[in-house]
């Protein structure tokens, strides 16, 4: 054989409780290395180039030629090993010729009855000045969704704001139109909504229950923490009102589990205490955390030290998740659930999210944005619900987003999970939607390694947890046996 070399950015080893695990970054596939694969990997890790003589001298007395040859072929098939003289293989750019939408986000009102200090919305205003979306715009948005989702069985309409409940008449009108219209073309439509919960009534909750809305509440934990940032326009804390509405909601709503999203800001970082209050005291099904690092008012953003502490606390909560999963319990930590889903299913991202591909957001004028976060910003729009999507312009953005080679992403071990990070986070913090979220990079790599360790430990103790919770995709090719049996 000619001399081979290890392609380090295509292999990442993580040792877990005596098991040697190998993640394949291009596909996020996870393998358990057997004795042959461990020795071959270790040899290539410490030697720049290995030929047949070196392989025989170092490993010939430990493994048969057939076993070594089979392992080398497996590694080469995954591009973990490559001819030492071979040129670098550029990451392929997938051409975008159509936009197969599954989700449309309707920004139904720019008005909000709260004045949360960390809000990123650039078009936000008070309720009295709020501009509400007209039904004609919403209807045209849904028709565009149906047109672009021609090959999909299900579509999703998301109501966003401002506070979407402040335009409840439009929400009702859209549901009344979209449900039978989707049925006409052989599709099912799902509805989603994120709310601050202050305007909820029993009648609203019952109506949402009837139409099986996916509901998420924005709330930041116990009273002292929630009231630091989530205030009324007049400056009053909202915990007492929100917690009362939430208890009413959770006592009546049965259609689907209700989750809560927490924004972590400077001074609001007690991850475990917040989770325990929202999950155990109030009764939310899942709690998800979003650290604020690029909000419009810098004083509320997490600095490097606070962000590291947040990730440490998330891993501490993640360990509680693992311990519970091993017992067959789910403590409702959605960040951990998403991380393990990415690992179990072998997430392979070319771009960070579905923004611009499976999802677009619509503003009051019917203009199309990458996602709800960009509505009201100075970033370009990509067509209009009446005229249609500007496919060449949007395709150029998506194709450019796939190439992060100028930023170093192409050799990052979590590139298929992160893919550079949130466009809006980069735009807000660095003025460039394509720039990676560098302030997260090391922490995210550590978070993914923790996810790999957690995945292996749960699989060893209670594989049924994954089968019931995550339904993983199993990969059956590679240098060693897979983590999960079929």
C-alpha positions in Angstrom: 0.0 0.0 0.0 1.1 3.6 -0.5 1.6 5.8 2.5 -1.6 6.9 4.2 -2.3 9.8 6.5 -5.0 10.6 9.0 -7.5 13.3 8.0 -7.8 14.7 11.6 -10.8 16.8 10.9 -12.8 13.8 9.8 -12.3 11.8 13.0 -12.8 12.7 16.6 -12.2 10.2 19.4 -14.0 10.4 22.7 -13.3 7.8 25.5 -16.3 7.0 27.7 -16.0 4.7 30.7 -13.5 2.5 29.0 -15.2 2.5 25.6 -13.3 4.1 22.7 -15.9 6.1 20.6 -15.2 7.7 17.3 -17.3 10.4 15.9 -17.2 10.9 12.1 -17.6 14.7 11.8 -18.8 14.8 8.1 -21.8 12.7 9.0 -22.0 12.9 12.9 -22.0 9.1 12.8 -20.8 7.5 16.0 -18.8 4.2 16.2 -17.3 2.1 18.9 -13.7 1.2 18.1 -12.7 -2.4 18.5 -9.2 -3.4 19.4 -7.9 -3.3 15.8 -9.5 0.1 15.1 -8.1 1.6 18.3 -4.5 0.5 17.5 -4.8 1.7 13.9 -6.2 5.0 14.9 -3.5 5.5 17.6 -0.8 4.7 15.1 -2.0 7.2 12.5 -2.6 9.8 15.2 1.1 9.8 16.2 2.7 9.2 12.8 2.3 11.7 9.9 2.3 9.0 7.2 2.1 5.2 7.5 3.1 2.7 4.8 2.8 -1.1 4.7 6.2 -1.6 6.3 5.5 0.7 9.2 2.0 -0.9 9.7 3.5 -4.4 9.8 6.3 -3.4 12.1 4.1 -1.6 14.6 0.9 -3.8 14.5 1.8 -7.0 12.6 2.4 -9.0 15.7 -0.9 -7.9 17.3 -3.4 -8.3 14.4 -3.8 -10.4 11.3 -3.2 -8.8 7.8 -6.9 -9.4 7.0 -8.1 -7.6 10.1 -5.7 -4.7 9.5 -6.7 -4.5 5.8 -10.4 -4.5 6.6 -9.9 -1.7 9.2 -7.9 0.4 6.7 -10.6 0.0 4.1 -13.3 1.1 6.5 -11.3 4.2 7.5 -10.5 5.1 3.9 -14.2 4.7 2.9 -15.1 7.3 5.5 -12.2 9.5 4.4 -10.6 9.2 7.8 -7.5 7.9 6.1 -6.3 9.1 2.7 -3.3 8.8 0.4 -0.6 11.0 1.9 0.0 12.7 -1.4 -3.7 13.3 -2.2 -5.0 16.8 -2.5 -7.5 18.2 -0.1 -11.1 17.4 -1.1 -13.2 20.6 -1.2 -16.5 20.5 0.6 -19.2 20.2 -2.1 -21.7 23.1 -2.5 -25.2 21.8 -3.1 -26.9 23.9 -5.8 -30.2 25.4 -4.7 -32.8 25.3 -7.5 -36.0 25.4 -5.5 -37.2 26.4 -2.0 -39.2 23.5 -0.6 -40.9 25.3 2.3 -42.5 23.5 5.2 -43.0 26.4 7.5 -44.2 30.0 7.2 -43.9 32.5 10.1 -46.4 35.2 10.3 -45.4 38.3 12.2 -48.9 39.3 13.1 -48.2 42.4 15.1 -45.2 44.7 15.8 -46.9 45.7 19.1 -46.1 44.0 22.4 -47.4 44.7 25.9 -44.1 43.9 27.5 -40.8 45.8 27.2 -38.3 43.0 27.8 -34.8 44.5 28.2 -33.0 42.0 26.0 -35.5 41.8 23.1 -33.8 41.6 19.7 -36.8 42.6 17.6 -35.9 45.7 15.6 -39.5 46.5 14.6 -41.0 46.2 18.0 -43.2 48.9 19.4 -45.9 49.5 22.1 -49.4 48.1 21.7 -50.8 51.5 20.9 -48.4 51.9 18.0 -48.4 48.3 16.9 -49.0 47.5 13.2 -51.1 44.4 12.6 -50.9 42.0 9.6 -53.9 42.1 7.3 -55.7 38.8 6.6 -55.0 39.3 2.8 -51.3 39.1 3.6 -51.7 36.1 5.8 -53.8 34.3 3.2 -51.3 35.0 0.4 -48.5 33.7 2.8 -50.3 30.4 3.3 -50.9 30.0 -0.5 -47.2 30.6 -1.1 -46.5 27.9 1.5 -48.8 25.4 -0.2 -47.2 26.2 -3.6 -43.7 25.7 -2.3 -44.6 22.6 -0.2 -46.1 20.7 -3.1 -44.2 17.5 -2.2 -44.8 17.7 1.6 -47.7 16.0 3.5 -47.6 18.5 6.4 -47.0 22.2 6.6 -46.7 24.5 9.6 -47.9 28.0 10.3 -46.2 29.9 13.1 -47.7 33.0 14.7 -45.2 35.5 16.0 -44.9 39.1 17.1 -44.6 41.3 19.1 -47.1 39.5 21.2 -49.1 37.4 18.8 -52.1 37.2 21.1 -52.6 40.9 20.6 -53.9 40.0 17.1 -56.0 37.1 18.0 -58.8 37.9 15.4 -56.2 37.3 12.6 -55.0 34.0 14.2 -58.6 32.7 14.3 -59.2 33.9 10.7 -56.0 32.2 9.4 -56.9 28.9 11.1 -60.4 29.0 9.7 -59.0 29.5 6.2 -55.9 27.3 6.3 -57.4 24.1 7.8 -59.9 23.3 5.0 -57.6 24.8 2.4 -54.8 22.4 3.3 -57.3 19.5 3.3 -58.3 20.5 -0.3 -54.8 19.9 -1.5 -54.2 16.7 0.6 -52.1 18.2 3.3 -52.3 18.6 7.1 -51.5 21.9 8.6 -50.1 22.4 12.1 -50.1 25.7 14.0 -47.5 27.0 16.4 -47.4 30.0 18.7 -44.9 31.6 21.1 -46.5 33.9 23.7 -45.6 35.8 26.9 -48.9 34.4 28.3 -50.1 37.7 29.8 -53.1 37.9 27.5 -54.2 34.3 27.7 -57.9 33.6 28.6 -59.6 30.3 29.3 -61.6 30.7 26.1 -58.3 31.1 24.1 -56.8 28.1 25.7 -59.8 25.9 24.9 -59.7 27.2 21.3 -56.0 26.4 21.0 -56.7 23.0 22.5 -59.4 22.3 19.9 -56.9 23.2 17.1 -54.0 21.4 18.6 -51.6 24.3 18.7 -47.9 23.8 19.6 -47.6 26.3 22.4 -44.4 27.8 23.8 -44.3 30.3 26.6 -41.5 32.8 27.2 -40.6 32.9 30.8 -37.4 33.4 32.7 -37.9 31.4 36.0 -38.8 32.3 39.6 -40.1 35.7 40.4 -36.9 37.4 41.3 -35.2 36.4 38.0 -38.2 36.7 35.7 -39.0 40.2 36.9 -35.5 41.5 36.3 -36.0 41.7 32.5 -39.6 40.8 31.6 -41.5 43.9 32.5 -44.5 45.8 31.2 -44.2 48.9 29.1 -44.7 50.7 32.4 -41.8 49.0 34.0 -43.6 46.6 36.3 -42.5 42.9 36.8 -44.8 40.3 35.2 -44.1 37.1 37.1 -47.3 37.1 39.2 -49.5 37.6 36.2 -47.6 35.2 33.9 -47.4 32.4 36.5 -51.1 32.7 37.2 -51.9 32.4 33.5 -49.5 29.5 33.0 -51.1 27.5 35.8 -54.5 28.1 34.1 -53.0 27.1 30.7 -51.4 23.9 32.0 -54.5 22.9 33.9 -56.7 23.1 30.8 -54.5 22.4 27.8 -54.3 18.7 26.8 -53.7 18.6 23.0 -49.9 18.7 23.2 -47.1 19.2 25.7 -46.4 22.9 26.5 -42.8 24.0 26.6 -41.1 27.2 28.0 -38.2 29.1 26.6 -35.8 30.9 28.9 -33.5 33.8 27.9 -30.4 33.8 30.0 -28.9 37.2 30.5 -26.4 38.8 32.9 -27.7 38.1 36.4 -30.2 35.5 35.1 -28.0 32.4 34.8 -29.2 29.9 37.5 -29.9 27.2 35.0 -30.7 24.4 37.5 -32.9 26.6 39.7 -34.8 28.0 36.8 -35.4 24.6 35.3 -36.6 23.1 38.6 -39.0 26.0 39.1 -40.5 25.9 35.6 -40.6 22.1 35.3 -41.4 21.0 38.8 -43.2 24.0 40.4 -45.2 25.2 37.4 -45.4 22.0 35.4 -44.0 22.8 31.9 -43.3 19.7 29.9 -39.9 20.9 28.7 -37.6 23.8 29.5 -35.2 25.3 26.9 -32.5 27.9 27.4 -31.2 30.5 25.0 -28.1 32.5 26.2 -28.2 36.2 25.2 -24.9 37.3 23.8 -25.8 39.7 21.0 -28.8 41.7 22.1 -29.1 45.4 21.3 -28.2 46.5 24.9 -24.8 45.1 25.7 -25.1 45.4 29.5 -27.6 42.5 29.4 -25.5 40.2 27.2 -23.5 37.4 28.8 -19.8 38.0 28.8 -17.2 35.2 28.3 -17.0 34.3 32.0 -20.8 34.2 32.4 -21.3 32.2 29.2 -18.8 29.6 30.4 -20.6 29.3 33.7 -23.9 28.9 31.9 -22.5 26.0 29.8 -21.0 24.4 32.9 -24.4 24.6 34.6 -26.2 23.2 31.5 -23.8 20.2 31.6 -24.6 19.8 35.3 -28.3 19.8 34.5 -27.5 17.5 31.5 -25.9 15.0 34.0 -29.2 15.0 35.9 -30.9 14.3 32.5 -28.6 11.4 31.9 -29.1 9.9 35.4 -32.9 10.2 34.9 -32.8 8.7 31.4 -30.9 5.7 32.8 -33.8 5.2 35.1 -36.3 5.6 32.2 -37.3 9.1 33.2 -37.3 12.4 31.1 -36.7 15.6 33.1 -37.7 17.8 30.3 -34.5 19.6 29.3 -35.0 20.5 25.7 -31.4 21.6 24.9 -30.2 18.2 26.0 -33.0 16.4 24.1 -31.9 18.3 20.9 -28.2 17.5 21.4 -28.9 13.8 21.8 -31.3 13.8 18.9 -28.5 15.3 16.7 -26.1 12.6 17.8 -28.5 9.7 17.7 -29.9 10.6 14.2 -26.5 11.5 12.7 -27.3 15.1 11.9 -25.6 16.3 8.8 -26.0 20.0 8.2 -24.8 22.0 5.2 -26.3 25.1 6.7 -27.1 26.0 10.4 -30.9 25.8 10.2 -33.9 25.7 7.8 -34.0 29.5 7.5 -34.4 30.4 3.8 -34.9 26.7 2.8 -37.7 25.1 4.8 -38.8 28.2 6.5 -39.4 31.9 5.7 -40.9 34.7 7.7 -43.4 37.3 6.5 -43.7 40.9 7.6 -46.7 43.2 7.6 -46.0 44.2 3.9 -45.7 40.6 2.8 -42.0 40.7 2.3 -40.0 37.5 2.9 -37.2 37.3 5.4 -34.8 34.4 6.3 -36.6 34.0 9.6 -38.6 35.8 12.3 -35.5 37.3 13.8 -34.6 39.3 10.7 -38.0 40.9 10.4 -37.5 44.7 10.9 -33.7 44.4 10.3 -31.6 46.0 7.6 -30.8 42.6 6.1 -32.2 41.9 2.5 -35.6 40.4 1.9 -36.1 37.6 -0.6 -39.3 38.3 -2.5 -42.9 38.9 -1.5 -45.9 36.7 -0.9 -47.7 38.2 -3.9 -44.9 38.1 -6.4 -43.3 35.0 -5.0 -39.8 34.0 -3.7 -36.8 35.6 -5.3 -35.2 32.2 -5.8 -31.9 33.3 -7.5 -31.2 35.7 -4.7 -32.1 33.3 -1.9 -30.3 30.5 -3.6 -27.1 32.6 -3.7 -27.4 33.2 0.0 -27.9 29.5 0.9 -25.0 28.5 -1.4 -22.7 31.0 0.1 -23.7 29.9 3.6 -22.5 26.4 2.8 -18.9 27.6 2.3 -17.4 28.6 5.6 -13.9 27.7 4.5 -12.7 31.3 5.0 -13.6 31.1 8.6 -12.1 27.7 9.5 -15.4 25.8 9.9 -14.4 23.2 7.3 -12.0 21.5 9.8 -14.2 21.9 12.9 -15.2 18.6 14.4 -18.8 19.7 15.0 -19.3 21.3 11.6 -22.2 19.0 10.7 -24.1 19.9 13.9 -23.3 23.6 14.1 -22.6 24.6 10.4 -21.4 28.0 11.6 -24.2 28.9 13.9 -27.3 31.2 13.8 -27.3 33.7 11.0 -29.0 36.3 13.1 -26.6 35.8 16.0 -23.7 36.5 13.7 -25.5 39.4 12.0 -26.2 41.0 15.3 -22.8 40.5 16.9 -20.5 40.8 13.9 -22.5 42.5 11.2 -22.1 39.4 9.0 -24.7 36.6 8.8 -22.0 34.2 7.5 -19.4 34.8 10.2 -19.3 31.9 12.7 -20.4 32.6 16.3 -16.8 32.4 17.5 -17.7 33.2 21.1 -19.5 29.9 21.2 -17.1 27.7 19.3 -15.0 26.1 22.1 -18.1 25.8 24.4 -20.1 24.2 21.7 -17.4 21.6 21.0 -17.3 20.8 24.7 -21.1 20.6 24.7 -21.1 18.1 21.9 -18.4 16.0 23.5 -20.6 15.9 26.6 -23.5 14.8 24.4 -21.5 11.9 23.0 -20.5 10.8 26.5 -24.2 11.1 27.6 -25.4 9.2 24.6 -23.1 6.3 25.3 -23.9 6.1 29.0 -27.6 6.1 28.4 -27.3 3.5 25.7 -25.4 1.2 28.0 -27.9 1.6 30.8 -31.2 2.0 29.1 -31.4 1.8 25.3 -35.2 1.8 25.4 -35.0 5.5 26.3 -33.6 6.3 22.9 -35.9 4.1 21.0 -38.9 5.7 22.7 -37.7 9.3 22.8 -35.4 9.8 19.8 -36.0 7.0 17.3 -32.4 7.2 16.1 -31.1 6.5 12.7 -28.6 3.6 12.8 -25.5 3.7 10.7 -24.1 0.3 9.8 -20.9 1.1 8.0 -17.5 2.0 9.4 -14.4 0.8 11.2 -16.2 -0.8 14.2 -19.4 -2.0 15.6 -22.2 0.6 16.0 -23.4 2.0 19.3 -27.0 0.8 18.8 -28.2 -2.6 17.5 -31.0 -2.7 15.0 
